[in-house]
Structure formats: C-alpha cells, structure tokens
Amino acid sequence: MFAGYATLAAVGLLSDPIGRQVMRRFTQQLGSPSGVAGHLVGRLLNRANSGPITGSLDALEVQRGETVADIGFGGGLGVALLLTRVGETGVVYGIDPARTAITGARRRFRREIAQDRLRLEQAHMARIPLPDNHLDALATVNTLYYIPDDQLAGSLAELARILRPGGRVAIGIGDTDYLRTVPWQDGMILRPLNEVTNGITAAGLTITDHRRVGSSGKAFHVYVATT
C-alpha cells in the first residue's frame, strides 16, 4: 500500500523538509482531494482501499431495493459497489466534502444519476443534507481521521439521525497502532479504538458487530451499529 511513499521513507527522504512537505500535501489530498492530484489520489485510494471498502459493505449486508449512502466516498469504489448491491430499485447517496470527488463521480456515474439511482451531495459529515430517518443503511470508511475532535460527536450523531429505525451503519477505520507507524499520518487524527466506539454509542447507536479485514497487525476494523 502506497509503496512509493514507503520507498521515500526507506531512503530517508521523508526526514528532510522537502520530503516532509511532499508527505503533508499527500495527506491533505487523502482527506480532501482537489485538482488533478485529487483525481489521481482518488484512483489510488480505490486500489489501496478495495479490501476495507468491500469488507465494510459486506458487513453492512445491503439488500436490493434499499436506500443507502456512502459518506466520504472519495474515489467512488463504494458508490459503485452499492449501486450493484441495491439494484435498479434501490437508491444510493454519495456524500463527500471534496468538489473533486463530486465532479469525478458525476462523470463516472452519468447514467445512474440520470436514472435517479444515484444522488450526490457535497457536504461534510457534521451537516449531512438529508432528512431524518431517510436511509436503510450507510457506510463511511477511512473518514474519521479527518474529523476534528470538536465535530466528532456531532458527525456521529448525524449518521444516527439520517438512519431509519433499525437502520445500519458500517464504520471502517484503520488500526491505530499500525497507522502510527506509517509515513502519511501527518494531519490525521489517530484516536484510540475505544474512543471511537464510545462515540458511536454516545450517538445513540448500538454496536452489533466488530470485524477485522485482513489477517496481520494491519488488519482493518469495521464496526456495525444499528439505531
């Protein structure tokens, strides 16, 4: 994963000011992709996050005909998978704060948007422009690292608000101990897992499952919760 940046670290380039500046810009693109570089990062994320995204959606157990959302969809892999899983009678919302993500999805999913099977919104998790009790299920993967501490509780409460009674949410996050070792952590908020789970339950959600995606110490965490 991100082999090019691992190589930079190995040869010591990340210890000098230029190397650190490159890494800071890369990390900024991970959290909020923009411009040409943002489109490239989106493609990279689709590859690097294929396992975590697929694992999170598997845990969500999306059914045909449901109304679902991918919050912070980035490169769009999760949106594509959700469109397949809900089928022609379902509706998918793609919500992301980055204009680059929205414009890329508009190009990629023209047909699904025209069919009203996909609806895109540019918004942050703290203020999701959907009505109460609107979704059957939603997923958000690799997003919590970019939410400030003073917005985390409100953002998790927003996820609960837009879910129908009995609705499901899958929250995917990397292992904190592993992420502390990677060269692209600059700018990420790495919280202990119990802080995340406490936030989920404080938002009024009940955690029903905790899965690991992968078999090593780098294995990804997926928490499934219901309203």
MIMARTI-18733 format. One record per residue (C-alpha): residue number from 1; y, z, x. Coordinates in nm, 4 decimals. Example, Ala and Ser with C-alpha at 12.3 -4.5 7.8 and 13.67 -1.06 7.14 Angstrom:
# MIMARTI-18733
PT, seq, y, z, x
PT, 1, -0.4500, 0.7800, 1.2300;
PT, 2, -0.1060, 0.7140, 1.3670;
END
This chain:
# MIMARTI-18733
PT, seq, y, z, x
PT, 1, 0.0000, 0.0000, 0.0000;
PT, 2, 0.3373, -0.1037, 0.1363;
PT, 3, 0.1687, -0.1988, 0.4628;
PT, 4, 0.4856, -0.3444, 0.6095;
PT, 5, 0.6636, -0.0112, 0.5867;
PT, 6, 0.3648, 0.1741, 0.7257;
PT, 7, 0.3858, -0.0603, 1.0237;
PT, 8, 0.7544, 0.0198, 1.0693;
PT, 9, 0.6715, 0.3879, 1.0740;
PT, 10, 0.3886, 0.3360, 1.3213;
PT, 11, 0.6112, 0.1655, 1.5772;
PT, 12, 0.8857, 0.4243, 1.5355;
PT, 13, 1.1463, 0.2004, 1.3747;
PT, 14, 1.1997, 0.4451, 1.0909;
PT, 15, 1.3245, 0.7071, 1.3335;
PT, 16, 1.6391, 0.5120, 1.4211;
PT, 17, 1.9473, 0.4707, 1.1958;
PT, 18, 1.8777, 0.1053, 1.1086;
PT, 19, 1.5171, 0.1769, 1.0182;
PT, 20, 1.6182, 0.4704, 0.8002;
PT, 21, 1.8822, 0.2593, 0.6282;
PT, 22, 1.6220, -0.0083, 0.5517;
PT, 23, 1.3926, 0.2556, 0.4036;
PT, 24, 1.6711, 0.4099, 0.1942;
PT, 25, 1.7551, 0.0711, 0.0458;
PT, 26, 1.3890, 0.0055, -0.0241;
PT, 27, 1.3508, 0.3401, -0.2003;
PT, 28, 1.6632, 0.2699, -0.4066;
PT, 29, 1.5056, -0.0574, -0.5160;
PT, 30, 1.1915, 0.1271, -0.6236;
PT, 31, 1.3931, 0.3490, -0.8558;
PT, 32, 1.6424, 0.0887, -0.9779;
PT, 33, 1.5637, -0.2691, -0.8718;
PT, 34, 1.8574, -0.5088, -0.8579;
PT, 35, 1.9306, -0.8648, -0.7491;
PT, 36, 1.6903, -1.0916, -0.5633;
PT, 37, 1.5456, -0.7976, -0.3718;
PT, 38, 1.4790, -0.6229, -0.7011;
PT, 39, 1.2715, -0.9142, -0.8315;
PT, 40, 1.0677, -0.9116, -0.5097;
PT, 41, 1.0157, -0.5361, -0.5337;
PT, 42, 0.9013, -0.5813, -0.8944;
PT, 43, 0.6274, -0.8188, -0.7826;
PT, 44, 0.5284, -0.5820, -0.5049;
PT, 45, 0.5085, -0.2922, -0.7489;
PT, 46, 0.2843, -0.4899, -0.9833;
PT, 47, 0.0359, -0.5260, -0.6994;
PT, 48, 0.0694, -0.1797, -0.5494;
PT, 49, 0.0629, -0.0017, -0.8862;
PT, 50, -0.2081, -0.2055, -1.0546;
PT, 51, -0.4619, 0.0773, -1.0357;
PT, 52, -0.2293, 0.3560, -1.1549;
PT, 53, -0.0866, 0.1453, -1.4379;
PT, 54, -0.4271, 0.0285, -1.5583;
PT, 55, -0.5668, 0.3806, -1.5293;
PT, 56, -0.2774, 0.5239, -1.7294;
PT, 57, -0.3210, 0.2697, -2.0084;
PT, 58, -0.6973, 0.3266, -2.0131;
PT, 59, -0.6308, 0.6978, -2.0644;
PT, 60, -0.3880, 0.6159, -2.3453;
PT, 61, -0.6630, 0.4343, -2.5414;
PT, 62, -0.4267, 0.1880, -2.7068;
PT, 63, -0.5579, 0.0318, -3.0282;
PT, 64, -0.4938, -0.3098, -3.1797;
PT, 65, -0.2021, -0.3161, -3.4195;
PT, 66, -0.0272, -0.0126, -3.2730;
PT, 67, 0.3408, 0.0191, -3.1869;
PT, 68, 0.3670, 0.1260, -2.8237;
PT, 69, 0.6086, 0.1367, -2.5299;
PT, 70, 0.6205, 0.1194, -2.1531;
PT, 71, 0.9089, 0.3374, -2.0363;
PT, 72, 1.0357, 0.2241, -1.6961;
PT, 73, 0.8232, -0.0907, -1.6889;
PT, 74, 0.9594, -0.2297, -1.3611;
PT, 75, 0.7720, -0.5461, -1.2671;
PT, 76, 0.6201, -0.5803, -1.6139;
PT, 77, 0.2483, -0.5359, -1.5483;
PT, 78, 0.2219, -0.2529, -1.8006;
PT, 79, 0.4037, -0.4591, -2.0634;
PT, 80, 0.1611, -0.7480, -2.0130;
PT, 81, -0.1411, -0.5199, -2.0442;
PT, 82, -0.0036, -0.3502, -2.3554;
PT, 83, 0.0633, -0.6849, -2.5237;
PT, 84, -0.3010, -0.7755, -2.4725;
PT, 85, -0.4287, -0.4414, -2.5966;
PT, 86, -0.2237, -0.4185, -2.9173;
PT, 87, -0.2950, -0.7812, -3.0025;
PT, 88, -0.0943, -1.0103, -3.2271;
PT, 89, -0.0426, -0.7460, -3.4956;
PT, 90, 0.0994, -0.4845, -3.2585;
PT, 91, 0.4469, -0.4333, -3.1146;
PT, 92, 0.5392, -0.3403, -2.7577;
PT, 93, 0.8718, -0.1954, -2.6452;
PT, 94, 0.9721, -0.2387, -2.2839;
PT, 95, 1.2415, 0.0080, -2.1795;
PT, 96, 1.3951, 0.0141, -1.8326;
PT, 97, 1.7364, 0.1137, -1.6941;
PT, 98, 1.7495, -0.1785, -1.4493;
PT, 99, 1.9091, -0.5058, -1.5587;
PT, 100, 1.6885, -0.6901, -1.3091;
PT, 101, 1.3748, -0.5619, -1.4830;
PT, 102, 1.5077, -0.6678, -1.8230;
PT, 103, 1.6103, -1.0184, -1.7144;
PT, 104, 1.2780, -1.0706, -1.5374;
PT, 105, 1.0854, -0.9653, -1.8483;
PT, 106, 1.2947, -1.1937, -2.0693;
PT, 107, 1.1935, -1.4894, -1.8564;
PT, 108, 0.8301, -1.3909, -1.8254;
PT, 109, 0.7694, -1.2996, -2.1901;
PT, 110, 0.9801, -1.5569, -2.3766;
PT, 111, 0.7034, -1.6384, -2.6247;
PT, 112, 0.6200, -1.2766, -2.7065;
PT, 113, 0.9888, -1.1953, -2.7575;
PT, 114, 1.0291, -1.4960, -2.9896;
PT, 115, 0.7262, -1.3746, -3.1878;
PT, 116, 0.8857, -1.0268, -3.2116;
PT, 117, 0.5797, -0.8783, -3.0428;
PT, 118, 0.7934, -0.7538, -2.7523;
PT, 119, 1.1301, -0.5813, -2.7796;
PT, 120, 1.3266, -0.4987, -2.4662;
PT, 121, 1.5892, -0.2289, -2.4234;
PT, 122, 1.7962, -0.1470, -2.1153;
PT, 123, 1.8151, 0.2313, -2.1193;
PT, 124, 1.7393, 0.5481, -1.9271;
PT, 125, 1.4615, 0.7802, -2.0374;
PT, 126, 1.7145, 1.0507, -2.1202;
PT, 127, 1.8554, 0.8348, -2.4033;
PT, 128, 1.5930, 0.6040, -2.5496;
PT, 129, 1.7394, 0.3810, -2.8241;
PT, 130, 1.4501, 0.4219, -3.0682;
PT, 131, 1.4357, 0.6231, -3.3913;
PT, 132, 1.2388, 0.9441, -3.4326;
PT, 133, 0.8638, 0.9201, -3.5000;
PT, 134, 0.8542, 0.5494, -3.4169;
PT, 135, 0.5677, 0.4970, -3.1713;
PT, 136, 0.1934, 0.5462, -3.1824;
PT, 137, 0.1720, 0.5723, -2.8048;
PT, 138, 0.3720, 0.5261, -2.4866;
PT, 139, 0.3197, 0.5239, -2.1128;
PT, 140, 0.5527, 0.5995, -1.8256;
PT, 141, 0.4231, 0.5508, -1.4726;
PT, 142, 0.5967, 0.6380, -1.1444;
PT, 143, 0.9250, 0.7218, -1.3150;
PT, 144, 0.9687, 1.0995, -1.2990;
PT, 145, 1.0590, 1.0933, -0.9276;
PT, 146, 1.3860, 0.9205, -1.0148;
PT, 147, 1.4981, 1.1549, -1.2930;
PT, 148, 1.7460, 1.4239, -1.1799;
PT, 149, 1.6438, 1.7847, -1.2350;
PT, 150, 1.9152, 1.8374, -1.4959;
PT, 151, 1.7804, 1.5429, -1.7007;
PT, 152, 1.4061, 1.6051, -1.6759;
PT, 153, 1.3725, 1.8358, -1.9776;
PT, 154, 1.5811, 1.6058, -2.1959;
PT, 155, 1.3894, 1.2986, -2.0825;
PT, 156, 1.0514, 1.4521, -2.1637;
PT, 157, 1.1889, 1.5692, -2.4991;
PT, 158, 1.2913, 1.2085, -2.5705;
PT, 159, 0.9314, 1.0965, -2.5212;
PT, 160, 0.8177, 1.3543, -2.7757;
PT, 161, 1.0965, 1.2617, -3.0183;
PT, 162, 1.0075, 0.8939, -3.0477;
PT, 163, 0.6345, 0.9567, -3.0985;
PT, 164, 0.4863, 0.9839, -3.4446;
PT, 165, 0.2910, 1.2982, -3.5364;
PT, 166, -0.0340, 1.2730, -3.3435;
PT, 167, 0.1178, 1.0154, -3.1080;
PT, 168, 0.0011, 0.9918, -2.7477;
PT, 169, 0.1811, 0.9722, -2.4152;
PT, 170, 0.0363, 0.8955, -2.0725;
PT, 171, 0.2482, 1.0150, -1.7804;
PT, 172, 0.1398, 0.8806, -1.4423;
PT, 173, 0.2588, 1.0350, -1.1159;
PT, 174, 0.1504, 1.0191, -0.7548;
PT, 175, 0.0001, 1.3169, -0.5781;
PT, 176, 0.2892, 1.5280, -0.4486;
PT, 177, 0.1222, 1.6298, -0.1220;
PT, 178, 0.0461, 1.2662, -0.0432;
PT, 179, 0.3931, 1.1418, -0.1345;
PT, 180, 0.5494, 1.3917, 0.1037;
PT, 181, 0.3794, 1.2024, 0.3887;
PT, 182, 0.4968, 0.8510, 0.3021;
PT, 183, 0.7976, 0.6834, 0.4678;
PT, 184, 0.9533, 0.5680, 0.1390;
PT, 185, 1.0059, 0.9135, -0.0157;
PT, 186, 1.3794, 0.9216, 0.0661;
PT, 187, 1.5666, 0.9621, -0.2610;
PT, 188, 1.2569, 1.0597, -0.4599;
PT, 189, 1.2359, 1.3987, -0.6316;
PT, 190, 0.8895, 1.5301, -0.5490;
PT, 191, 0.8070, 1.8114, -0.7884;
PT, 192, 0.5007, 2.0381, -0.7850;
PT, 193, 0.2495, 1.9229, -1.0452;
PT, 194, 0.2742, 2.2496, -1.2364;
PT, 195, 0.6483, 2.1903, -1.2765;
PT, 196, 0.5705, 1.8557, -1.4372;
PT, 197, 0.3029, 1.9962, -1.6682;
PT, 198, 0.5275, 2.2866, -1.7666;
PT, 199, 0.7975, 2.0353, -1.8543;
PT, 200, 0.5554, 1.8353, -2.0663;
PT, 201, 0.4510, 2.1385, -2.2704;
PT, 202, 0.8096, 2.2655, -2.2972;
PT, 203, 0.8966, 1.9325, -2.4615;
PT, 204, 0.6569, 2.0173, -2.7450;
PT, 205, 0.3665, 1.8071, -2.6206;
PT, 206, 0.0078, 1.9281, -2.5830;
PT, 207, -0.1771, 1.8090, -2.2733;
PT, 208, -0.5234, 1.6881, -2.3740;
PT, 209, -0.6448, 1.5168, -2.0574;
PT, 210, -0.5807, 1.5043, -1.6834;
PT, 211, -0.7375, 1.2158, -1.4927;
PT, 212, -0.7342, 1.1069, -1.1314;
PT, 213, -0.7117, 0.7374, -1.0459;
PT, 214, -0.8685, 0.6819, -0.7053;
PT, 215, -1.1119, 0.8884, -0.5044;
PT, 216, -0.9194, 1.0037, -0.1975;
PT, 217, -0.6486, 1.2632, -0.1455;
PT, 218, -0.4043, 0.9913, -0.2519;
PT, 219, -0.5588, 0.9774, -0.5996;
PT, 220, -0.3024, 0.9283, -0.8755;
PT, 221, -0.2540, 1.1822, -1.1570;
PT, 222, -0.2483, 1.0777, -1.5234;
PT, 223, -0.1601, 1.3369, -1.7871;
PT, 224, -0.2274, 1.2521, -2.1500;
PT, 225, -0.0479, 1.4556, -2.4141;
PT, 226, -0.0035, 1.4440, -2.7901;
PT, 227, 0.2643, 1.5520, -3.0344;
END
